[in-house]
């Protein structure tokens, strides 16, 4: 009576290990970019929460309205600080600074700035984040 072969050969196992290695080589960098993008969104979220109160304050007082509202969240897990700075007679900048440790290397000490011009009522975004991390709207 003839016995049937059971199990995998060494060559078949080596092929499976090679395929897993190739997939890991592609997936790990993609995952790191995903993590960096997810961490970068915190700065945009914190600034987004300040846009309306700052715009209202600037509408009421164009020269002194460029301040962070009382009780506003100005730090986060990846963002070291969010601050405002007057820009000209009718402008205001909200700047988020990322931490220098505990974040992806593409975010270390980077800045995101939203500039508001009360004469036109428009926000503009600028950042020194890496292009692979920065949202397309900025």
URHUWO-V288306 format. One record per run of one state. SS is the DSSP state (alpha for helix, beta for strand, coil for the rest). FROM is the first residue (numbers start at 1). TO is the last residue. Records with the same first field share a line. If there is no record, write none. Layout:
SS: FROM-TO  FROM-TO
This chain:
coil: 1-9  61-78  88-90  99-110  118-121  128-138
alpha: 10-60
beta: 79-87  91-98  111-117  122-127
